[in-house]
Amino acid sequence: MIRKAIVVALLALVVSSGFAPLAAAQGDVIAIDEDNHLATDAAVEEFQSDGKTTAEIDRVQMTLSVHDDPCEAGLDPIVCSTQNTYLRVQYDEGIERTVRVKVDAELVEPRVKQGLQAENSDAVVANVEPGENGEYTVITLELDGKSDAVFEFNAAEGMLWDVRHSASGAVEDVTGISAPDNPLSSGEWQYVDPSALAGEDTTKHLDVPDGATVQYDRGDIENTTEDSTWLAVPDCENPSEQPVCSYEADGESGVYVMSTQEEPPQVRYTDGVSPGGHVGGALNELQSIVDDTLNQFGSLFE
C-alpha cells in the first residue's frame, strides 16, 4: 500500500501519456499469443489460490509457469518472499526460437522492458510490453537452445504502469481525449556524439527551438545492463550534482548542454517540440524517484 501511495502521489505531478511500442523481435516469431493457459481467467484463479499456475505450450516444447515465490520458481534466494512475481521458462528444444505469448495482466502486470535478462540464465532474453490496452502483458522470448530460466517482475514497476494507465483512462473519460499511443512520435531523435561532451565542464551547442526535448540516459551513469532510461536534462542550477545540465546564452538561439563528468552519458534531442517526449521523460523521472526511494527505504515497504 505504501508503494502504491508513493507512485500515486508522484504521478500527480505529471500528465498521463502512452508508451512507445517496442520494436518487433528479429526473425520469425512463433505467435502463441493468448492461445495458452496463462492468458485465461482460470490461470488467474489458480494463481490467487495456489500462488502458481502453469501452461504447457503445445506448438513448441516449452512450459511456462508464474509464481509468487522465487523458491517455488526454482531460484535460491537468501529469503523466499512473495513480494514480486516470477515467470519460469522451461524450454526443451536445442534450436533457437523466438516465441511470443500473452499473459493475463492479473498474473504479470504490464510494463515496458526490452532485453530483460533472466535471474539464472543467459540462454533466454525477454521483451515485455502491454497488450490489448492493458488486458495482457505481451512477452516475447528469444530462446537460445534448451534452457530453464526465471524472470523476476518487480511489483512496483507494474503498479506504476497500472496507475498511469488508470489515470490516462480517467482523463479520457472526463475529456473524451485519448492519450497518444506513442509519446515520441512528434519527431526523430538526434544523438550527440559522446566525444563532443567528454571531459568535465565540456559544452555542446544544440540548435533546437524553445521547448525542444533534450534527454540523457541515466543507465549510462549507473553502468547498468538494463534498458536505457531517458530523463530530461536539468537546468544548470547545481552542475556539481548533475551528470549533464543545460543552459541558454543571452542573445543566442538553441541550448547548451554541459557535461560534468569525464565519461558523460548519452544525450539525445528532438529537432521539434515534443510534448509527449517531455511526458515520457517525466514518467521515467517518476520511476527513478520511486526506485531510489525503494532502494533507500526498501525494508519499510516489505
VEXGU-155402 format. One line per 5 residues: for each residue x, y negated, z of C-alpha. Coordinates in nm, 4 decimals, decimal comma. Each point is the difference from the previous one (the first is absolute). Example, Ala and Ser with C-alpha at 12.3 -4.5 7.8 and 13.67 -1.06 7.14 Angstrom:
<sites>
1,2300:0,4500:0,7800 | 0,1370:-0,3440:-0,0660
</sites>
This chain:
<sites>
0,0000:0,0000:0,0000 | 0,2828:-0,2392:0,0836 | 0,1634:0,0782:-0,3352 | -0,3175:-0,0845:-0,1899 | -0,0555:-0,3152:0,2056
0,3446:-0,1251:-0,1006 | -0,0661:0,0709:-0,3669 | -0,3425:-0,1663:0,0096 | 0,1308:-0,3089:0,1783 | 0,2874:-0,0448:-0,2438
-0,2168:0,0730:-0,3011 | -0,2089:-0,3057:0,0842 | 0,2973:-0,2100:-0,1106 | -0,0079:0,1171:-0,3623 | -0,2554:0,0300:-0,2804
-0,1006:0,3459:-0,1151 | 0,1385:0,1224:-0,3299 | 0,0288:0,3235:-0,2026 | 0,3104:0,2116:-0,0352 | 0,1952:0,0400:-0,3200
-0,0381:0,3557:-0,1265 | 0,2992:0,2267:0,0038 | 0,1747:0,0937:-0,3187 | -0,0998:0,3407:-0,1304 | 0,2338:0,2858:0,0684
0,2320:0,0909:-0,2795 | -0,0677:0,3046:-0,2142 | -0,3055:0,2222:-0,0141 | -0,2197:-0,0192:0,3077 | -0,2134:0,2918:0,1154
-0,3115:-0,1868:0,1094 | -0,1599:0,2048:0,2766 | -0,1646:-0,3175:0,1313 | -0,3160:0,0696:0,2061 | -0,0125:0,3652:-0,1116
0,1504:0,1127:0,3304 | -0,1259:0,0618:0,3536 | 0,1747:-0,3053:0,1489 | -0,2348:-0,2235:-0,1985 | -0,3127:0,1439:0,1632
-0,2146:-0,0901:0,2999 | 0,0524:0,3534:0,1291 | 0,3742:-0,0627:0,0260 | -0,0652:-0,3149:0,2016 | -0,2236:0,1945:0,2391
0,2661:0,2713:0,0408 | 0,2681:-0,2593:0,0676 | -0,2113:-0,1814:0,2577 | -0,0818:0,3223:0,1857 | 0,3263:0,1947:-0,0387
0,2659:-0,2646:-0,0657 | 0,0898:0,1578:-0,3336 | -0,1449:0,1046:-0,3338 | 0,1466:0,1905:-0,2952 | -0,0479:0,0129:-0,3772
0,1238:0,2667:-0,2392 | 0,0739:-0,1534:-0,3405 | -0,0977:0,2563:-0,2613 | 0,1583:-0,1589:-0,3076 | 0,3468:0,0109:0,1544
0,1443:0,2163:0,2735 | -0,0351:-0,2607:0,2707 | -0,1604:-0,0383:0,3415 | -0,0778:-0,3410:0,1460 | -0,0924:-0,0545:0,3623
-0,0717:-0,3068:0,2112 | 0,0879:0,0014:0,3705 | -0,0296:-0,2392:0,2916 | 0,2945:0,1668:0,1778 | 0,3541:0,0018:-0,1484
0,0816:0,3276:0,1759 | -0,2988:0,1710:-0,1604 | 0,1131:-0,1451:-0,3342 | 0,3357:0,1738:0,0270 | 0,2179:-0,2804:0,1347
0,2045:0,0214:0,3189 | -0,0183:-0,3417:0,1672 | 0,1092:-0,0675:0,3568 | -0,3627:-0,0618:0,0969 | -0,3072:0,1331:-0,1791
-0,2448:-0,2907:-0,0364 | -0,3289:-0,0438:-0,1839 | 0,0682:-0,3661:-0,0662 | 0,0524:0,0323:-0,3782 | -0,1165:0,2273:-0,2827
0,2148:0,2594:-0,1772 | -0,0355:0,1527:-0,3464 | 0,1771:0,3315:-0,0518 | 0,0824:0,1037:-0,3563 | 0,0912:0,3662:-0,0552
0,0935:0,0546:-0,3641 | 0,0937:0,3503:-0,1140 | 0,1115:-0,0507:-0,3605 | 0,3582:-0,0380:-0,1146 | -0,0704:-0,2629:-0,2651
-0,0346:-0,3771:0,0158 | -0,3538:-0,1327:-0,0053 | -0,1884:-0,3209:0,0612 | -0,3339:0,0609:0,1698 | -0,2649:-0,2571:0,0890
-0,2614:0,0652:0,2669 | -0,2666:-0,2065:0,1677 | -0,0412:0,0273:0,3760 | -0,3033:-0,1286:0,1860 | 0,0815:-0,3392:0,1546
-0,1172:0,1254:0,3398 | 0,2852:0,2531:-0,0053 | 0,2768:-0,2283:-0,1278 | -0,0864:-0,3686:0,0085 | 0,0810:-0,1830:-0,3259
0,3182:-0,1990:-0,0362 | 0,2497:-0,0836:-0,2736 | 0,3303:0,1893:0,0137 | 0,2330:0,0852:-0,2843 | 0,2902:0,2412:0,0317
-0,1081:0,1219:0,3440 | 0,2516:0,2485:0,1358 | -0,0951:0,3120:0,1933 | 0,1115:0,0334:0,3613 | 0,1756:0,3308:-0,0571
0,0727:0,0455:-0,3710 | 0,1495:-0,1738:-0,3016 | -0,1818:0,2273:-0,2447 | -0,3274:-0,1961:-0,0003 | -0,0721:-0,3711:-0,0453
-0,3465:-0,1511:0,0361 | -0,1584:-0,3081:-0,1560 | -0,3085:-0,1161:0,1876 | -0,2777:-0,2437:-0,0874 | -0,3696:-0,0605:0,0725
-0,2530:0,1573:-0,2341 | -0,3701:-0,0396:-0,0758 | -0,0144:-0,3316:0,1846 | 0,1445:0,1527:0,3147 | -0,2097:0,3177:0,0027
0,3124:0,2099:-0,0591 | 0,3735:-0,0225:0,0469 | 0,1689:0,0976:-0,3273 | 0,3275:0,1873:0,0556 | 0,2280:0,0812:-0,2932
0,2596:0,2613:0,0930 | 0,3254:0,0317:-0,1937 | 0,1102:0,3565:0,0691 | 0,3532:0,1229:-0,0655 | -0,0433:0,3752:0,0354
-0,1043:0,2089:0,3009 | -0,0438:-0,2092:0,3103 | -0,1652:-0,0376:0,3380 | -0,0225:-0,3722:0,0704 | -0,1821:-0,2108:0,2582
-0,0956:-0,3650:-0,0506 | -0,0837:-0,2255:0,2929 | -0,2681:-0,2655:-0,0456 | 0,0219:-0,2797:0,2524 | -0,3377:-0,0819:0,1539
0,0724:-0,3742:0,0259 | 0,0659:-0,0269:-0,3739 | -0,3269:0,1759:-0,0757 | -0,1910:-0,2310:0,2334 | 0,1563:-0,3027:-0,1682
-0,1394:0,1057:-0,3385 | -0,3336:0,0915:0,1547 | -0,0396:-0,3368:0,1722 | 0,1110:-0,1895:-0,3114 | -0,2353:0,2006:-0,2164
-0,2904:-0,0570:0,2399 | 0,0713:-0,3723:0,0083 | 0,0126:-0,0096:-0,3798 | -0,3378:0,1705:-0,0149 | -0,1426:-0,2467:0,2489
0,1194:-0,2900:-0,2136 | -0,1674:0,1551:-0,3049 | -0,3238:0,0560:0,1925 | -0,0142:-0,3635:0,1105 | 0,1296:-0,1753:-0,3122
-0,0774:0,2477:-0,2776 | 0,3638:-0,0334:-0,1122 | 0,2179:0,3104:-0,0200 | 0,3646:-0,0106:0,1009 | 0,2353:0,0521:-0,2968
0,1206:0,3559:-0,0595 | 0,3515:-0,1138:-0,0790 | 0,1231:-0,2992:0,2039 | 0,3131:-0,0358:-0,2134 | -0,1708:-0,0099:-0,3386
0,0298:-0,3754:-0,0524 | 0,3580:0,0188:-0,1264 | 0,3051:0,2214:-0,0438 | 0,2656:0,0053:0,2673 | 0,3422:-0,1447:-0,0757
0,2887:0,1366:0,2069 | 0,2994:-0,2013:0,1163 | 0,3390:0,1587:-0,0653 | 0,1279:0,0877:0,3517 | 0,3473:-0,1252:-0,0903
-0,1458:-0,3498:-0,0457 | -0,0771:-0,0081:0,3723 | 0,2994:0,1957:0,1324 | 0,1747:-0,1677:0,2908 | -0,1215:-0,2118:0,2893
-0,1673:-0,3342:-0,0768 | -0,0124:0,0796:-0,3720 | -0,2862:-0,1644:-0,1879 | -0,1859:0,0774:-0,3216 | -0,2364:-0,2412:-0,1751
-0,3260:0,1493:-0,1300 | -0,1841:-0,1991:-0,2638 | -0,3531:0,0775:0,1167 | -0,3119:-0,2152:0,0422 | -0,1314:-0,1129:0,3380
-0,1664:0,2820:0,1895 | 0,1760:0,2778:-0,1924 | 0,0518:0,3283:0,1831 | 0,3561:0,0726:0,1166 | 0,0647:0,3182:0,1975
0,2875:0,2073:0,1390 | 0,0283:0,3725:0,0697 | 0,0123:0,0643:0,3727 | 0,0989:0,3606:-0,0682 | 0,3387:-0,1229:-0,1240
0,0621:-0,1646:0,3357 | -0,0974:0,3033:0,2048 | 0,1952:0,2421:-0,2252 | -0,2992:0,2305:-0,0130 | -0,0703:0,2666:-0,2584
-0,3699:-0,0819:-0,0076 | -0,1823:-0,2040:-0,2602 | 0,0726:-0,3663:-0,0510 | -0,1859:-0,2311:0,2370 | -0,0369:-0,3414:-0,1591
-0,0384:-0,2950:0,2357 | -0,0309:-0,3694:-0,0783 | 0,3319:-0,1858:0,0093 | -0,0365:-0,2383:0,2990 | 0,0866:-0,3700:0,0057
0,3502:-0,0870:0,1220 | -0,1143:-0,1116:0,3435 | 0,2478:0,2224:0,1819 | 0,2338:0,1589:-0,2571 | 0,2150:0,1758:0,2600
-0,2932:0,2296:0,0852 | -0,1095:0,0672:-0,3583 | 0,1672:0,2242:-0,2621 | -0,1108:-0,2395:-0,2749 | -0,1966:-0,3229:0,0048
-0,1221:-0,2632:-0,2446 | -0,0099:-0,3786:-0,0224 | -0,0814:-0,2728:-0,2496 | 0,2284:-0,2881:-0,0969 | -0,1379:-0,3515:-0,0281
-0,0532:-0,1056:-0,3581 | 0,0562:0,3515:-0,1387 | -0,2488:0,2546:-0,1253 | 0,0069:0,3629:0,1019 | 0,1325:0,1468:0,3206
0,3395:0,0996:0,1419 | 0,0512:0,3382:0,1629 | 0,2857:0,0232:0,2485 | 0,1625:0,3201:0,1232 | 0,1341:0,0191:0,3546
0,1662:0,3406:-0,0391 | 0,2970:0,1441:-0,1836 | -0,2277:0,2634:-0,1516 | -0,3349:-0,1691:-0,0641 | -0,3258:0,1865:-0,0606
-0,1626:0,0244:-0,3412 | -0,2017:-0,3139:-0,0833 | -0,2783:-0,0233:-0,2564 | -0,2423:-0,2674:-0,1173 | -0,2820:-0,0627:-0,2450
0,0147:-0,2579:-0,2765 | -0,3595:-0,1005:0,0795 | -0,1973:-0,0594:0,3142 | -0,1187:0,3315:0,1461 | -0,2546:-0,0275:0,2813
-0,0292:0,3761:0,0059 | 0,3768:0,0309:0,0306 | -0,0099:-0,2301:0,3004 | -0,2617:0,2233:0,1608 | 0,1959:0,3151:-0,0833
0,3039:-0,1497:0,1740 | -0,2159:-0,1056:0,2915 | -0,1387:0,3517:0,0359 | 0,3542:0,1388:0,0034 | 0,0939:-0,2636:0,2557
-0,2980:0,1135:0,2051 | 0,1144:0,3620:-0,0256 | 0,3551:-0,0959:0,1010 | -0,1297:-0,1850:0,3074 | -0,2066:0,3038:0,0976
0,3003:0,2305:-0,0551 | 0,2302:-0,2239:0,2037 | -0,2555:-0,0227:0,2789 | -0,0525:0,3752:0,0089 | 0,3756:0,0660:-0,0070
0,0618:-0,2421:0,2850 | -0,2902:0,1079:0,2174 | -0,0650:0,3458:-0,1412 | -0,0548:0,1712:0,3320 | -0,2890:-0,2293:0,0833
-0,2033:0,1226:-0,2982 | 0,0297:0,3736:0,0634
</sites>
